[in-house]
Amino acid sequence: MLLHTSLLTTVLGRALRRHAWGMLAAVSFLNVMHWMRHSALDWGDARDSLSLLLIYLGLAMLLEYKRLRDAEDASAAAEDGR
């Protein structure tokens, strides 16, 4: 269980470090476009922004997990080749 929690926190930290600005830019862009069209923001927009952040975070975590696995596989292949 500890290994699973550690992996989750590692992947989450790496995802936030690499993709945090992109997440904020995507949410800001969504809200600015909505503001320009409707001249107002409401609770539905906050819900949509949170949904977008969670989806983006989920995808970023999957990408980071794949990067970690690829690095681990490359390391194992390098050790086997020695």
Buried (B, 14 or more C-beta within 10 A) or exposed (E): EEEEEEEEEEBBEBBBEEBEEEBEEBBEEBBEEBEEEEEEBEEEBEEBBEEBBEEBBEEBBEBBBEBBEEEEEEEEEEEEEE
